[in-house]
Amino acid sequence: MNQSAEPCTPTLDVLQATLFYLMNRYTARPTVPLAAAVVDQLTALCGHPEIILLPIQRRLYARLLNEWRARAPVVSARCAAATLH
């Protein structure tokens, strides 16, 4: 078990596998809820405590997060409102 992550925090490989699954589902059937799920997954990856050890992946996930937020405008508005408070 990985000792540096919080006990309830999924490992990076689990988060990445889930991201790939969601992106694959989105390519088969693009919907706003699936795009929102991808945004949530990318947010979790960007906030994972071990992502700091992987700067290239961190930059990639941050860039992808911006792109996917455009596909999920409802989620983007919710995230923007949450950060304003």
Buried (B, 14 or more C-beta within 10 A) or exposed (E): EEEEBEEEBBEBEEBBEBBEEBBEBBEEEEEEEBBBBBBBBBBBBBEBEEBEEBEEBBEEBEEBBEEBBEBBEEBBEEBEEEEEE
